[in-house]
Amino acid sequence: MSPVEESERPYLRVAAAIRHRITSGALRPGDRVPSTRQVVRDFGVAMATATRALAVLRDEGLVVTRPGSGTVVRAREPSRRAGRAPDRALTTERIVATGIAVADAEGLDAVSMRRLAAELGVGPMSLYRHLSGREELEHLLVRAVFRAHRLPEPGPPGWRAKLELVSRVEWAAYRRHPWLPELISLTRPLLAPEAMAHTEWTLRALDGLPLTSIEKTREALTLPAIVRGLAATAAAEMRAERETGMANDQWWVTLDDEVRALMASGRYPRLAAVAPEGVQDLDALLDHAVTRHLDGLAARLARSTPEP
């Protein structure tokens, strides 16, 4: 295919038009670029073409997709060749804070010792004076997040209010740092004192309840597992949005014809009646899951309460 024919491909024409708006200054760093749906409307192209055009700009480093903000013009990074910060200014705290910032913006895969060194303006080997490597870095990331999400002492009165609170605090941590579920394991947990404090706090909330020791242990593991499971779903959605440039509702638009055909077949009458908001609102799903779980625990406790 000749260069002229290549440039006439619809997705390249769309990418060129948006690129011109960025390079000319019409769209400035941080400004939102047209969404795939808007590109479809403004340029009269298919959704797949719009998606591919934005992918070209993303691959060129001109735009970046940020959860909750859509696709925006990427900020121009200052040149790091102008001089490096003296190693004595480097601290473990700065390295960890930078790692969290990169992970929040681009995901855990973007965090590497080389990337952090570039962000901090130091040589990569300088980091190894403070950290042994990636494993220790991940450990410190988890500790820093849980340190920022401490539980109050003594907490609200009543076991149920306490368990609701710990669930909300952990959910807030996961939502603020979508990469966190990747580093949390029930079977092979990191020995992070700040995270262990959450488990200790939860077990203390169960003190005095008519439950066996094994029931209390399972309760202290099951409730955070529910929260982490939903958080992992949210994290996967953010990762998909970052990689494809499409928000969840935009992705469903691309499948609209196929979904309509399946639902019209009559084979899935109950699925066809499902309200979309019941699936997509993860905060509401968390409320539902935690409430129903604690309802079950309350019923278990009621069976153990002596009759007046």
C-alpha positions as MATLAB code, in Angstrom:
seq = 'MSPVEESERPYLRVAAAIRHRITSGALRPGDRVPSTRQVVRDFGVAMATATRALAVLRDEGLVVTRPGSGTVVRAREPSRRAGRAPDRALTTERIVATGIAVADAEGLDAVSMRRLAAELGVGPMSLYRHLSGREELEHLLVRAVFRAHRLPEPGPPGWRAKLELVSRVEWAAYRRHPWLPELISLTRPLLAPEAMAHTEWTLRALDGLPLTSIEKTREALTLPAIVRGLAATAAAEMRAERETGMANDQWWVTLDDEVRALMASGRYPRLAAVAPEGVQDLDALLDHAVTRHLDGLAARLARSTPEP';
ca = [
       0.000    0.000    0.000;
       1.380    3.427   -0.951;
       1.910    6.176    1.666;
      -0.963    8.134    0.134;
      -3.331    5.178    0.392;
      -2.140    4.479    3.943;
      -2.806    8.064    5.039;
      -6.323    7.881    3.656;
      -7.340    5.148    6.065;
     -10.224    6.566    8.136;
      -8.644    5.938   11.532;
      -5.419    7.677   10.444;
      -7.343   10.681    9.151;
      -9.171   10.966   12.459;
      -5.927   10.577   14.414;
      -4.262   13.248   12.254;
      -7.093   15.709   12.882;
      -6.952   15.282   16.659;
      -3.137   15.291   16.589;
      -3.218   18.663   14.845;
      -5.464   20.066   17.565;
      -2.959   18.898   20.178;
       0.210   20.134   18.449;
      -1.400   23.462   17.558;
      -2.333   24.086   21.180;
      -6.077   23.943   20.634;
      -6.034   21.023   23.062;
      -3.667   21.595   25.974;
      -2.172   19.119   28.473;
      -4.928   17.798   30.712;
      -7.732   18.689   28.272;
     -10.107   15.887   27.383;
      -9.923   14.689   23.814;
     -13.083   13.598   21.986;
     -14.457   10.311   23.299;
     -14.989    7.419   20.920;
     -18.697    8.209   20.856;
     -17.986   11.857   20.029;
     -15.522   10.841   17.286;
     -18.209    8.616   15.785;
     -20.615   11.537   15.771;
     -18.192   14.260   14.632;
     -16.321   12.316   11.953;
     -19.070    9.978   10.800;
     -16.989    6.835   11.341;
     -17.630    3.478   12.968;
     -16.948    2.865   16.653;
     -14.069    0.526   15.790;
     -12.478    3.281   13.672;
     -12.799    5.802   16.492;
     -11.278    3.359   18.952;
      -8.343    2.666   16.655;
      -7.713    6.374   16.059;
      -7.441    7.078   19.782;
      -5.201    4.031   20.170;
      -2.804    5.553   17.616;
      -2.585    8.772   19.645;
      -2.104    6.794   22.833;
       0.717    4.766   21.283;
       2.365    8.009   20.173;
       2.309    9.228   23.771;
       0.099   12.216   22.958;
      -2.851   11.146   25.087;
      -3.401    9.011   28.165;
      -6.567    7.418   29.540;
      -7.153    8.057   33.233;
      -9.916    6.315   35.224;
     -12.687    8.768   35.998;
     -11.322   11.432   33.638;
     -11.497    9.789   30.232;
      -8.794   10.299   27.609;
      -6.797   13.498   28.065;
      -3.812   15.196   26.452;
      -0.701   13.911   28.139;
       1.385   16.411   30.077;
       4.748   17.061   28.552;
       7.352   15.490   30.771;
      10.255   17.727   31.700;
      13.596   16.646   30.342;
      15.512   14.629   32.899;
      18.829   15.077   31.115;
      19.249   18.591   32.457;
      20.685   17.197   35.656;
      20.034   14.605   38.265;
      19.044   15.177   41.840;
      21.888   14.402   44.218;
      21.585   10.909   45.633;
      21.648   12.304   49.162;
      18.251   13.895   48.465;
      16.814   10.469   47.715;
      14.885    8.721   50.476;
      12.902    5.522   50.744;
       9.802    7.610   51.416;
      10.258    9.528   48.140;
      10.756    6.309   46.204;
       7.597    4.764   47.680;
       5.524    7.923   47.115;
       6.671    8.024   43.496;
       5.867    4.336   43.070;
       2.346    4.903   44.362;
       1.846    7.873   42.026;
       2.971    5.883   38.977;
       0.887    2.848   39.941;
      -2.214    5.001   40.533;
      -1.872    6.670   37.120;
      -0.707    3.781   34.947;
      -1.057    0.535   36.853;
       1.361   -1.673   38.749;
       3.023   -2.950   35.560;
       4.344    0.554   34.899;
       6.283    0.551   38.172;
       9.876   -0.520   37.635;
      13.130    0.500   39.241;
      14.229    2.116   35.987;
      10.962    4.049   35.672;
      11.135    5.282   39.249;
      14.753    6.337   38.780;
      13.727    8.362   35.729;
      10.835    9.979   37.612;
      13.143   10.886   40.484;
      15.976   12.085   38.251;
      18.566    9.698   39.646;
      20.549    6.763   38.340;
      18.771    3.383   38.581;
      21.463    1.946   40.837;
      20.813    4.721   43.358;
      17.501    3.101   44.275;
      19.250   -0.085   45.345;
      20.910    1.822   48.172;
      17.418    2.114   49.678;
      15.630   -0.997   48.406;
      16.681   -4.554   47.668;
      14.430   -4.708   44.615;
      10.891   -4.996   43.298;
       9.663   -7.355   46.021;
      10.623   -4.995   48.826;
       9.173   -2.067   46.899;
       5.781   -3.786   46.593;
       5.868   -4.598   50.294;
       6.487   -0.936   51.109;
       3.704    0.190   48.748;
       1.190   -1.956   50.631;
       2.437   -0.726   53.991;
       2.193    2.906   52.889;
      -1.398    2.530   51.680;
      -2.611    0.802   54.833;
      -0.710    3.329   56.935;
      -2.770    6.035   55.239;
      -5.988    4.114   55.983;
      -5.743    3.467   59.703;
      -8.773    2.376   61.660;
      -9.942    4.525   64.606;
      -9.556    3.452   68.186;
     -11.742    2.179   69.677;
     -14.114    2.608   66.737;
     -17.909    2.866   66.765;
     -19.902    0.895   69.332;
     -21.235   -2.493   68.316;
     -19.751   -5.335   66.277;
     -21.818   -4.560   63.169;
     -20.845   -0.897   62.993;
     -17.200   -1.882   63.391;
     -17.320   -4.479   60.622;
     -19.105   -2.043   58.324;
     -16.418    0.544   59.019;
     -13.462   -1.718   58.293;
     -15.136   -2.743   55.037;
     -15.620    0.898   54.001;
     -12.058    1.870   54.904;
     -10.581   -1.007   52.911;
     -12.904   -0.293   49.980;
     -11.733    3.329   49.974;
      -8.110    2.162   49.901;
      -8.778   -0.163   46.966;
     -10.712    2.458   45.023;
      -8.020    5.076   45.526;
      -5.277    2.608   44.579;
      -6.755    0.174   42.008;
      -3.518   -1.835   41.833;
      -3.708   -2.817   45.507;
      -5.811   -6.013   45.053;
      -2.955   -7.485   42.990;
      -0.691   -7.382   46.039;
      -3.163   -8.704   48.626;
      -3.477  -12.437   49.220;
      -5.402  -14.377   51.849;
      -3.344  -17.543   51.463;
       0.099  -15.932   51.128;
      -0.288  -12.583   52.835;
       2.467  -10.002   53.018;
       3.694   -9.571   56.565;
       2.827   -5.893   56.568;
       2.208   -4.629   60.115;
      -0.244   -1.945   58.939;
      -2.363   -4.523   57.071;
      -2.114   -6.978   59.965;
      -3.496   -4.239   62.206;
      -6.711   -4.310   60.143;
      -7.114   -8.024   60.820;
      -6.366   -7.571   64.515;
      -8.923   -4.727   64.681;
     -11.529   -6.954   62.996;
     -10.905   -9.833   65.363;
     -11.205   -7.456   68.315;
     -14.605   -6.335   66.980;
     -15.724   -9.970   67.326;
     -14.580  -10.295   70.937;
     -17.347  -11.466   73.237;
     -19.617  -12.757   70.477;
     -20.933  -16.325   70.827;
     -18.781  -17.634   67.985;
     -16.177  -20.375   67.926;
     -12.540  -19.510   67.363;
     -12.664  -20.903   63.825;
     -15.814  -18.888   63.054;
     -14.113  -15.696   64.165;
     -11.073  -16.499   62.032;
     -13.222  -17.196   58.989;
     -15.204  -14.012   59.552;
     -11.984  -11.960   59.734;
     -10.926  -13.476   56.389;
     -14.247  -13.636   54.546;
     -15.310  -10.023   54.924;
     -12.097   -8.522   53.479;
     -12.222  -11.167   50.747;
     -15.626   -9.852   49.662;
     -14.277   -6.307   49.544;
     -11.112   -7.300   47.701;
     -13.065   -9.390   45.184;
     -15.237   -6.459   44.123;
     -12.197   -4.172   44.136;
     -10.390   -6.573   41.800;
     -13.368   -6.330   39.433;
     -13.143   -2.534   39.510;
      -9.383   -2.715   38.929;
      -9.840   -5.000   35.924;
     -12.341   -2.528   34.449;
      -9.914    0.378   34.911;
      -7.118   -1.644   33.320;
      -9.343   -2.497   30.342;
     -10.318    1.169   29.981;
      -6.672    2.204   30.079;
      -5.649   -0.405   27.486;
      -8.560    0.057   25.074;
      -9.365    3.730   25.578;
     -13.017    2.809   26.030;
     -15.112    3.293   29.144;
     -17.468    0.460   30.096;
     -20.532    2.073   28.515;
     -18.578    2.680   25.293;
     -17.473   -0.951   25.219;
     -21.078   -2.082   25.540;
     -22.007    0.160   22.597;
     -19.604   -1.804   20.378;
     -21.475   -4.991   21.332;
     -24.932   -3.471   21.078;
     -26.087   -5.403   17.999;
     -24.795   -8.713   19.337;
     -26.355   -8.151   22.767;
     -29.712   -7.199   21.236;
     -29.701  -10.330   19.081;
     -28.930  -12.594   22.033;
     -31.553  -11.017   24.272;
     -34.154  -11.098   21.508;
     -33.605  -14.852   21.070;
     -35.769  -15.560   24.112;
     -33.152  -17.869   25.624;
     -32.235  -15.421   28.389;
     -35.465  -13.775   29.606;
     -34.120  -13.067   33.091;
     -30.871  -11.604   31.826;
     -32.854   -9.445   29.409;
     -34.736   -7.981   32.368;
     -31.593   -7.102   34.332;
     -31.201   -3.368   34.963;
     -27.750   -2.192   33.780;
     -27.307    0.044   36.810;
     -27.581   -3.038   39.008;
     -24.425   -4.406   37.411;
     -22.270   -1.337   36.852;
     -22.594    0.420   40.215;
     -19.847   -1.326   42.184;
     -20.339    0.875   45.247;
     -23.946   -0.304   45.429;
     -22.813   -3.904   44.927;
     -20.435   -3.544   47.861;
     -23.239   -2.166   50.053;
     -25.424   -5.103   49.040;
     -22.729   -7.709   49.666;
     -21.628   -6.356   53.041;
     -25.212   -5.826   54.257;
     -26.330   -9.327   53.285;
     -23.212  -10.883   54.775;
     -23.668   -9.096   58.085;
     -27.374   -9.979   58.058;
     -26.302  -13.616   57.919;
     -23.872  -13.142   60.802;
     -26.602  -11.423   62.834;
     -28.909  -14.385   62.213;
     -26.152  -16.767   63.326;
     -25.680  -14.746   66.527;
     -29.442  -14.652   67.185;
     -29.531  -18.444   67.204;
     -26.900  -18.398   69.939;
     -28.621  -15.802   72.118;
     -30.464  -17.296   75.072;
     -34.203  -16.712   75.247;
     -35.183  -13.968   77.751;
];
